[in-house]
Amino acid sequence: MDKFVQVSGPDSAAKPNPKWSNGMKALIPSFEALRGQSAGISDGMRQHCGEVGVVAEIGSSGRCRVSFSDGSQFWYDPDRLLVPEESEKGTAPMAKASVSRKTLKDFPSEKEYEAYLKAVLKTGTKLVAVSGDRKGDRGTYLGTNSFQPPCHVQWEKLGKAYWVHWRDVELDDGTPVQEDAPKPVTKLESGQWYRWTGGPERPGNWNNEGMDFVLDGKPHQVKESSGKNASFFDSPKPDSKWYFGHVMDKFVQVSGPDSAAKPNPKWSNGMKALIPSFEALRGQSAGISDGMRQHCGEVGVVAEIGSSGRCRVSFSDGSQFWYDPDRLLVPEESEKGTAPMAKASVSRKTLKDFP
């Protein structure tokens, strides 16, 4: 017995467990087994010991963000998580509803349909989007909360988690969903996303330098618009507007950026980030909570870059939220994107200075 020494956990140099991936089920071990993990152990984590959740994200450090059926989410070291016994090779089968499949049409109101889904859904249940931004996409239910949209799903086509309304989803029984044809565009709206379908040819009166970027066929988000004159967030000249009245039929409206779009490379930990208006945030994969609304127009600090490229931004009131990198703006005070840290504007005092 004297040949053993007690330690707090595995060596810090231990490699992250490679078996975990988004959408997999993970069993949370006992409190004792969690002791010493790098993410710390909160009261919320204690409550979920012994429960099974779904891995919603793999962080850049290898840690796993696990989502539970009550909507809560916590970060865990990958080597602390366990594979549920029901899974033979580490990928647990998705939960299937044990009730008959019903749709919104089977209920007199959206509220009653919402109550039905909350009653039958379990973490891991397969869902399909029948309306809204994700129509036609299939995914795995992660949980819910009190914000809007309230239903959190790990989507297959999108390749990441995204919040939707209850009315937009149904239990997935494999029935094909006919996707809507692209909406005809008569004007460009601020905050919305559009794709150019006219090919690489430069339209006749587009002679302004910096306009070629919109011809690449990728989705671009409008920054400001007066209908047929518009500027774009990702333009080399984001404050310049161009006239599109004569080529409006060459645009189609889309729900957001391509899932394969690379994260904006300019963001790194410690950089300041300006949160845009609510309209400019619409459609982002992280969803938009009430807390996010309150911080529109404020400047926060990037605290973490997730594996999907999303940025966790910290604010002066202690709150933190995840944002898509292409929705964040560089504050004007920063010349090269790395703004200096804010300094207190009051004189420093200590306990000895007060009675």
C-alpha positions in Angstrom: 0.0 0.0 0.0 2.9 2.4 0.7 3.8 2.2 -3.0 0.7 4.2 -4.0 0.3 8.0 -3.9 -3.1 9.7 -4.3 -3.4 12.3 -7.1 -6.2 14.6 -8.3 -6.5 13.1 -11.7 -4.6 12.3 -15.0 -1.5 14.2 -16.0 -2.2 17.6 -17.5 -0.3 16.5 -20.6 -2.8 13.7 -21.3 -4.3 13.9 -24.7 -8.1 14.5 -25.2 -10.1 11.3 -25.7 -10.4 11.1 -29.5 -13.7 9.1 -29.5 -16.0 12.1 -28.8 -17.7 13.9 -31.6 -20.8 16.2 -31.9 -24.1 14.4 -31.4 -22.7 11.5 -29.3 -24.2 10.6 -26.0 -22.0 11.0 -22.9 -22.6 9.7 -19.3 -21.6 12.1 -16.6 -19.7 10.3 -13.8 -20.0 10.8 -10.1 -18.9 13.9 -8.4 -15.8 12.2 -7.0 -14.8 11.1 -10.5 -15.1 14.7 -11.7 -12.8 16.2 -9.1 -9.8 18.0 -10.5 -11.1 18.5 -14.0 -9.8 21.7 -15.7 -13.3 23.0 -16.3 -14.0 23.1 -12.6 -17.2 21.7 -11.0 -20.2 23.9 -10.6 -23.4 23.3 -8.7 -25.2 22.6 -12.0 -22.7 19.9 -12.8 -23.3 18.2 -9.5 -27.0 17.9 -10.4 -26.2 16.1 -13.6 -23.9 13.5 -12.2 -25.1 10.1 -13.3 -27.2 11.5 -16.2 -26.7 11.1 -19.9 -26.3 14.2 -22.2 -25.4 14.9 -25.8 -22.0 16.3 -26.9 -22.9 19.6 -28.5 -19.4 21.0 -29.2 -15.8 20.0 -29.0 -13.7 23.0 -27.9 -10.2 23.9 -29.2 -8.7 22.4 -26.1 -10.6 19.1 -26.6 -13.1 19.7 -23.8 -16.7 18.7 -24.6 -19.8 21.0 -24.1 -22.5 18.6 -23.1 -26.2 19.5 -23.4 -28.9 18.1 -21.1 -32.7 17.7 -21.6 -33.4 20.7 -19.2 -31.5 23.0 -21.6 -28.5 23.4 -19.4 -25.0 23.0 -20.9 -21.6 22.4 -19.2 -18.0 21.9 -20.3 -16.2 18.6 -19.3 -12.8 17.2 -19.8 -13.2 14.5 -22.4 -11.4 11.8 -20.3 -13.9 12.3 -17.4 -16.9 11.4 -19.6 -18.1 7.9 -19.9 -19.7 6.0 -22.8 -23.3 4.8 -21.9 -23.5 1.0 -21.6 -26.3 1.0 -24.2 -23.6 1.9 -26.8 -21.4 -0.9 -28.1 -18.8 1.1 -29.9 -19.1 4.5 -28.2 -21.8 6.0 -30.4 -25.0 5.6 -28.5 -28.2 5.1 -30.6 -30.4 8.1 -30.9 -33.4 8.1 -28.7 -36.7 7.3 -30.4 -40.1 8.7 -29.3 -42.3 6.0 -27.8 -45.5 7.9 -28.8 -47.3 8.3 -32.1 -45.9 11.1 -34.3 -48.0 14.2 -34.4 -47.6 17.5 -36.2 -48.7 21.1 -35.6 -51.9 20.4 -37.7 -53.0 17.9 -35.0 -53.3 20.6 -32.4 -55.6 23.7 -32.1 -52.7 26.0 -31.2 -48.9 26.3 -31.2 -48.9 26.4 -27.4 -50.5 22.9 -27.2 -48.1 21.6 -29.9 -45.2 23.0 -27.8 -46.5 21.2 -24.7 -46.7 17.9 -26.7 -43.1 18.2 -27.9 -41.8 19.0 -24.5 -43.5 15.9 -23.1 -42.2 13.5 -25.6 -38.8 14.8 -26.5 -35.7 13.3 -24.9 -32.1 14.3 -25.4 -31.0 12.5 -28.6 -34.4 12.3 -30.2 -34.2 12.8 -34.0 -36.1 15.8 -35.4 -36.7 17.2 -38.9 -37.2 20.9 -39.8 -40.4 21.3 -41.8 -40.4 25.2 -41.9 -38.1 28.1 -41.1 -34.4 28.6 -41.8 -33.5 25.0 -41.4 -36.3 23.4 -43.5 -35.3 20.1 -44.9 -32.5 19.6 -42.4 -32.5 16.7 -39.9 -30.9 16.8 -36.5 -30.6 15.6 -32.9 -32.5 17.2 -30.1 -30.2 18.7 -27.4 -32.6 20.5 -25.1 -34.6 23.7 -24.4 -34.6 26.8 -22.3 -36.7 29.9 -21.6 -35.3 32.0 -24.4 -36.5 32.4 -28.0 -36.1 30.4 -30.2 -36.3 27.7 -27.5 -35.5 24.3 -29.3 -31.8 23.5 -29.5 -30.9 21.0 -32.2 -27.6 19.6 -33.6 -28.2 19.8 -37.4 -26.7 17.5 -39.9 -26.5 19.7 -43.0 -25.5 22.8 -41.0 -22.9 20.8 -39.2 -23.5 22.5 -35.8 -26.1 23.3 -33.2 -28.8 25.9 -34.0 -31.9 27.2 -32.1 -35.3 27.0 -33.8 -39.0 27.4 -32.9 -41.2 24.5 -31.9 -43.5 25.1 -34.9 -40.5 24.5 -37.2 -39.8 20.9 -36.2 -41.4 17.5 -36.1 -40.4 14.0 -34.9 -38.4 12.5 -37.7 -39.9 9.3 -39.2 -37.8 9.5 -42.4 -40.5 11.2 -44.5 -38.8 13.5 -47.1 -39.4 17.2 -46.7 -39.8 19.3 -49.8 -37.6 22.4 -49.4 -38.8 25.8 -50.5 -37.6 27.3 -53.7 -35.4 30.4 -53.2 -37.4 33.5 -52.5 -37.6 36.0 -55.4 -35.8 39.2 -54.4 -37.3 42.6 -55.1 -35.1 44.5 -52.6 -32.2 43.9 -50.3 -32.9 44.2 -46.6 -30.4 45.1 -43.8 -29.2 42.1 -41.8 -30.4 39.5 -44.3 -28.2 37.2 -46.4 -28.1 37.0 -50.2 -26.3 34.9 -52.8 -25.4 36.2 -56.3 -26.5 33.8 -59.1 -25.5 35.8 -62.2 -22.1 34.1 -62.6 -18.7 35.8 -62.7 -19.6 38.5 -65.3 -19.3 42.0 -64.0 -22.7 43.9 -64.5 -22.4 46.9 -66.8 -22.3 49.7 -64.3 -20.4 47.9 -61.5 -17.1 49.7 -61.9 -16.4 50.5 -58.3 -13.3 49.0 -56.9 -13.9 46.3 -54.3 -17.3 45.1 -55.6 -16.0 41.8 -57.1 -16.4 40.0 -53.8 -20.2 39.7 -54.2 -19.8 37.9 -57.5 -18.2 34.8 -55.9 -21.6 33.1 -55.4 -21.2 32.8 -51.6 -23.8 34.2 -49.2 -23.1 37.8 -48.0 -24.9 39.7 -45.3 -26.3 43.2 -46.0 -25.0 45.8 -43.5 -27.2 48.7 -44.6 -29.8 49.0 -47.3 -32.3 51.5 -48.8 -33.9 48.8 -50.9 -31.7 48.7 -54.1 -28.6 50.4 -52.7 -26.7 48.2 -50.2 -23.5 47.7 -48.3 -22.1 44.4 -47.0 -20.4 43.5 -43.7 -17.6 41.5 -45.4 -17.0 44.0 -48.2 -13.5 45.4 -48.6 -15.3 48.7 -48.3 -18.1 47.9 -45.8 -19.2 51.5 -45.5 -19.7 51.9 -49.3 -23.1 51.3 -50.9 -23.7 50.0 -54.4 -26.8 50.2 -56.6 -28.3 46.8 -57.5 -31.7 47.9 -59.1 -30.9 46.6 -62.6 -29.7 43.1 -61.4 -32.0 42.4 -58.5 -33.2 39.2 -60.2 -29.7 37.8 -60.0 -29.9 37.5 -56.2 -31.6 34.8 -54.0 -32.2 35.2 -50.3 -30.6 32.5 -48.1 -30.8 31.7 -44.4 -27.1 32.4 -43.6 -23.5 31.6 -44.5 -22.5 28.2 -46.0 -21.8 25.6 -43.3 -18.4 25.1 -44.9 -17.5 28.7 -44.6 -14.2 29.2 -42.8 -14.1 31.1 -39.5 -13.0 34.7 -39.7 -9.3 34.4 -39.0 -8.9 37.8 -37.4 -10.4 36.9 -34.0 -8.2 35.6 -31.2 -8.5 35.5 -27.4 -8.2 38.9 -25.7 -9.4 40.9 -28.7 -12.2 43.4 -28.4 -15.4 42.7 -30.4 -18.3 45.1 -31.1 -21.7 43.4 -31.0 -23.8 44.5 -34.0 -27.5 45.4 -34.0 -30.2 42.8 -33.3 -31.1 42.8 -37.0 -27.5 42.0 -38.0 -27.5 39.1 -35.5 -30.6 37.4 -37.0 -30.0 33.9 -38.2 -26.7 33.2 -36.4 -26.1 29.6 -35.5 -25.8 30.4 -31.8 -29.3 31.8 -31.7 -30.2 35.1 -30.0 -31.1 35.2 -26.4 -32.6 38.0 -24.4 -29.1 38.5 -22.8 -27.6 39.0 -26.3 -30.2 41.7 -27.1 -29.1 43.7 -24.1 -25.5 43.7 -25.3 -26.2 44.9 -28.9 -24.0 47.9 -29.6 -21.6 47.1 -26.7 -17.9 46.1 -26.9 -16.8 42.8 -25.2 -13.6 40.7 -25.1 -13.2 37.4 -26.9 -12.6 34.8 -24.2 -12.5 31.6 -26.2 -12.6 30.4 -29.9 -14.6 27.2 -30.2 -13.7 24.4 -32.5 -16.5 25.6 -34.9 -14.9 29.0 -35.0 -17.6 30.7 -32.9 -16.4 33.2 -30.3 -17.3 33.3 -26.6 -17.5 37.0 -25.8 -17.2 38.3 -22.2 -18.9 41.5 -21.0 -18.2 43.9 -18.1 -21.2 42.6 -16.2 -19.7 39.1 -16.1 -22.1 37.6 -18.7 -20.7 35.6 -21.7 -22.4 34.6 -25.0 -21.4 32.7 -28.1 -21.4 34.5 -31.5 -20.7 33.5 -35.0 -17.3 35.2 -35.9 -18.6 36.8 -39.1 -21.3 38.7 -37.1 -18.8 40.4 -34.8 -17.3 43.8 -35.7 -14.0 45.3 -35.0 -14.4 48.5 -32.8 -13.4 51.7 -34.6 -10.9 52.5 -31.8 -8.8 49.5 -32.9 -6.7 50.1 -35.9 -5.6 46.5 -36.6 -8.4 44.6 -34.9 -6.7 44.2 -31.5 -8.1 46.9 -29.3 -6.4 47.8 -26.1 -7.9 46.5 -22.9 -10.2 48.9 -21.1 -8.7 50.7 -18.1 -10.6 52.1 -15.0 -11.2 55.8 -15.2 -11.1 56.2 -11.4 -8.2 56.5 -9.0 -7.0 53.3 -7.2 -8.1 52.9 -3.6 -7.6 50.2 -1.0 -9.4 49.1 2.1 -7.2 51.4 4.2 -8.7 54.4 2.5 -12.1 53.8 4.0 -13.5 54.0 7.5 
